[in-house]
């Protein structure tokens, strides 16, 4: 069995729609330059308030990817 080595990075995605969409935005951008993404973990969720309402969501995720 081959040993797998993983690297972790933190990314913050943003969305005016939802927390889930903020995660999807971060992963979509990461896949343009990072190969072998295997998992993510939500580290922090926060938002921006505009006129007393949610303006946008910000979600920081830890992403793990296998090194070649």
Backbone as a chain_set.jsonl record, in Angstrom:
{"seq": "XXXXXXXXXXXXXXXXXXXXXXXXXXXXXXXXXXXXXXXXXXXXXXXXXXXXXXXXXXXXXXXXXXXX", "coords": {"N": [[0.844, -1.182, 0.0], [0.561, 2.203, -0.834], [1.924, 5.062, 0.777], [0.194, 8.003, 1.682], [0.584, 11.463, 1.507], [-0.528, 14.463, 2.829], [-1.362, 17.897, 2.307], [-2.414, 20.899, 3.907], [-4.498, 23.722, 3.484], [-5.835, 26.994, 4.168], [-8.809, 28.565, 3.181], [-10.985, 31.285, 2.315], [-14.246, 31.672, 1.458], [-16.847, 33.586, -0.126], [-20.246, 34.696, -0.228], [-23.345, 36.064, -1.297], [-25.602, 34.62, -1.105], [-25.624, 32.163, 0.573], [-24.172, 30.195, 3.294], [-23.342, 27.693, 2.416], [-22.982, 28.17, -0.321], [-20.833, 29.911, -0.185], [-18.787, 28.193, 0.644], [-18.737, 26.501, -1.595], [-17.899, 28.347, -3.519], [-15.264, 28.906, -2.691], [-14.069, 26.354, -2.984], [-14.447, 25.94, -5.737], [-12.809, 27.902, -6.863], [-10.333, 27.088, -5.873], [-9.911, 24.629, -7.147], [-8.968, 25.328, -9.615], [-6.236, 25.655, -9.403], [-5.213, 23.822, -7.584], [-4.481, 20.459, -7.212], [-5.878, 17.178, -6.6], [-7.688, 17.545, -4.424], [-9.169, 16.443, -1.5], [-10.795, 16.697, 0.796], [-12.68, 18.907, 3.0], [-12.951, 21.136, 5.825], [-15.033, 23.078, 7.834], [-13.912, 25.967, 9.307], [-14.442, 28.543, 10.294], [-17.256, 30.706, 10.46], [-18.675, 33.629, 9.337], [-20.172, 36.878, 8.834], [-21.209, 39.726, 6.864], [-22.868, 42.664, 7.67], [-25.453, 44.594, 6.346], [-27.401, 47.384, 6.504], [-28.793, 46.237, 8.691], [-29.294, 43.648, 7.854], [-28.205, 40.441, 6.518], [-25.503, 40.913, 4.495], [-23.482, 39.538, 3.125], [-22.133, 36.224, 3.311], [-19.259, 34.814, 4.872], [-17.058, 32.181, 4.782], [-14.583, 30.316, 6.247], [-12.519, 27.712, 5.325], [-10.701, 24.679, 5.908], [-8.706, 22.972, 3.72], [-7.827, 19.837, 2.474], [-5.362, 18.24, 0.546], [-3.931, 15.684, -1.475], [-0.513, 15.107, -1.877], [1.46, 14.714, -4.819]], "CA": [[0.0, 0.0, 0.0], [1.307, 3.458, -0.896], [1.642, 6.078, 1.788], [-0.302, 9.259, 1.149], [0.96, 12.651, 2.268], [-1.496, 15.518, 2.566], [-1.078, 19.269, 2.688], [-3.627, 21.616, 4.283], [-4.502, 25.165, 3.298], [-7.071, 27.657, 4.59], [-9.416, 29.432, 2.172], [-12.221, 31.934, 2.737], [-15.179, 31.933, 0.365], [-17.852, 34.597, 0.17], [-21.461, 34.596, -1.035], [-24.523, 36.805, -0.834], [-26.714, 33.667, -1.043], [-25.655, 31.236, 1.699], [-22.893, 29.657, 3.767], [-22.977, 26.594, 1.516], [-22.484, 28.744, -1.565], [-19.511, 30.459, 0.115], [-17.876, 27.036, 0.602], [-18.636, 26.083, -2.994], [-17.104, 29.348, -4.237], [-13.862, 28.693, -2.336], [-13.609, 25.111, -3.612], [-14.428, 26.123, -7.194], [-11.611, 28.675, -7.2], [-9.152, 26.283, -5.529], [-9.68, 23.536, -8.095], [-8.248, 25.863, -10.778], [-4.785, 25.6, -9.222], [-4.825, 22.775, -6.628], [-4.895, 19.111, -7.622], [-6.066, 16.122, -5.597], [-8.426, 17.968, -3.232], [-9.888, 15.29, -0.972], [-11.746, 16.988, 1.861], [-12.636, 20.227, 3.617], [-13.536, 21.269, 7.154], [-15.381, 24.468, 8.111], [-13.152, 26.485, 10.445], [-15.079, 29.74, 10.824], [-18.342, 31.287, 9.679], [-18.986, 35.001, 9.739], [-20.899, 37.573, 7.784], [-21.18, 41.18, 6.771], [-24.222, 43.18, 7.862], [-25.785, 45.808, 5.6], [-28.73, 47.87, 6.881], [-29.435, 45.319, 9.619], [-29.517, 42.332, 7.257], [-27.0, 39.773, 6.03], [-25.051, 41.38, 3.185], [-22.874, 38.35, 2.543], [-21.549, 35.218, 4.196], [-17.855, 34.473, 4.678], [-16.784, 30.904, 5.422], [-13.198, 29.872, 6.131], [-12.419, 26.254, 5.337], [-9.4, 24.03, 5.783], [-8.796, 22.057, 2.598], [-6.743, 18.867, 2.415], [-5.125, 17.645, -0.753], [-2.852, 14.695, -1.49], [0.647, 15.482, -2.664], [1.884, 13.715, -5.802]], "C": [[0.889, 1.244, 0.0], [0.917, 4.361, 0.259], [1.149, 7.334, 1.094], [0.117, 10.383, 2.08], [0.008, 13.772, 1.849], [-0.964, 16.87, 3.02], [-2.416, 19.941, 2.974], [-3.438, 23.095, 3.985], [-5.829, 25.72, 3.822], [-7.514, 28.591, 3.475], [-10.654, 30.078, 2.764], [-13.048, 32.248, 1.499], [-16.24, 32.916, 0.821], [-19.053, 34.418, -0.756], [-22.552, 35.468, -0.44], [-25.709, 35.865, -0.622], [-26.762, 32.846, 0.234], [-24.245, 30.835, 2.121], [-22.419, 28.55, 2.834], [-22.401, 27.125, 0.209], [-21.105, 29.369, -1.362], [-18.449, 29.351, 0.093], [-17.662, 26.597, -0.843], [-17.784, 27.058, -3.811], [-15.613, 29.16, -3.949], [-13.305, 27.444, -3.013], [-13.509, 25.24, -5.134], [-13.183, 26.882, -7.634], [-10.349, 27.849, -6.96], [-8.864, 25.217, -6.577], [-8.986, 24.01, -9.37], [-6.739, 25.705, -10.643], [-4.298, 24.514, -8.267], [-5.367, 21.437, -7.101], [-5.137, 18.224, -6.397], [-6.749, 16.59, -4.318], [-9.297, 16.8, -2.782], [-10.965, 15.635, 0.045], [-11.669, 18.457, 2.261], [-13.297, 20.167, 4.985], [-13.825, 22.75, 7.377], [-14.682, 24.889, 9.403], [-13.89, 27.651, 11.11], [-16.19, 30.205, 9.884], [-18.602, 32.682, 10.223], [-19.727, 35.676, 8.6], [-20.737, 39.069, 7.871], [-22.622, 41.672, 6.83], [-24.383, 44.5, 7.11], [-27.224, 46.194, 5.95], [-29.499, 46.877, 7.749], [-29.731, 43.937, 9.077], [-28.195, 41.745, 6.784], [-26.672, 40.292, 4.633], [-24.364, 40.266, 2.422], [-22.284, 37.479, 3.642], [-20.088, 35.056, 3.85], [-17.598, 33.183, 5.454], [-15.328, 30.53, 5.163], [-13.173, 28.354, 6.275], [-10.959, 25.832, 5.319], [-9.578, 22.971, 4.709], [-7.581, 21.136, 2.615], [-6.606, 18.297, 1.023], [-3.887, 16.77, -0.695], [-1.727, 15.183, -2.389], [1.026, 14.338, -3.619], [3.161, 13.023, -5.35]], "O": [[1.858, 1.319, 0.755], [-0.243, 4.424, 0.667], [1.645, 7.687, 0.023], [0.013, 10.261, 3.3], [-0.225, 13.993, 0.66], [-0.214, 16.967, 3.991], [-3.431, 19.602, 2.364], [-2.363, 23.654, 4.203], [-6.822, 24.997, 3.907], [-6.704, 29.315, 2.897], [-11.308, 29.489, 3.625], [-12.616, 32.985, 0.613], [-16.497, 33.058, 2.017], [-18.903, 34.038, -1.918], [-22.664, 35.593, 0.779], [-26.712, 36.26, -0.028], [-27.787, 32.813, 0.915], [-23.266, 31.091, 1.419], [-21.237, 28.476, 2.499], [-21.428, 26.575, -0.308], [-20.287, 29.357, -2.282], [-17.346, 29.552, -0.415], [-16.531, 26.35, -1.261], [-17.034, 26.64, -4.693], [-14.79, 29.246, -4.861], [-12.199, 27.468, -3.553], [-12.584, 24.703, -5.744], [-12.573, 26.55, -8.651], [-9.407, 27.905, -7.75], [-7.703, 24.929, -6.866], [-8.468, 23.191, -10.13], [-6.032, 25.629, -11.649], [-3.091, 24.301, -8.148], [-6.563, 21.295, -7.359], [-4.65, 18.507, -5.302], [-6.433, 16.094, -3.236], [-10.061, 16.238, -3.567], [-11.963, 14.919, 0.141], [-10.722, 19.161, 1.91], [-14.095, 19.274, 5.27], [-12.958, 23.59, 7.138], [-14.839, 24.256, 10.447], [-13.953, 27.735, 12.337], [-16.067, 30.106, 8.664], [-18.733, 32.876, 11.432], [-19.886, 35.098, 7.525], [-20.192, 39.6, 8.839], [-23.491, 41.158, 6.125], [-23.554, 45.402, 7.227], [-28.152, 45.42, 5.717], [-30.704, 46.691, 7.573], [-30.356, 43.128, 9.763], [-27.194, 42.451, 6.663], [-27.462, 40.133, 3.702], [-24.616, 40.061, 1.235], [-21.982, 37.942, 4.742], [-19.705, 35.145, 2.683], [-17.889, 33.104, 6.647], [-14.893, 30.439, 4.016], [-13.731, 27.792, 7.217], [-10.097, 26.532, 4.787], [-10.501, 22.16, 4.782], [-6.446, 21.593, 2.752], [-7.592, 17.918, 0.391], [-2.929, 17.058, 0.023], [-1.96, 15.617, -3.518], [0.926, 13.161, -3.272], [3.67, 12.148, -6.051]]}, "num_chains": 1, "name": "protein.A"}
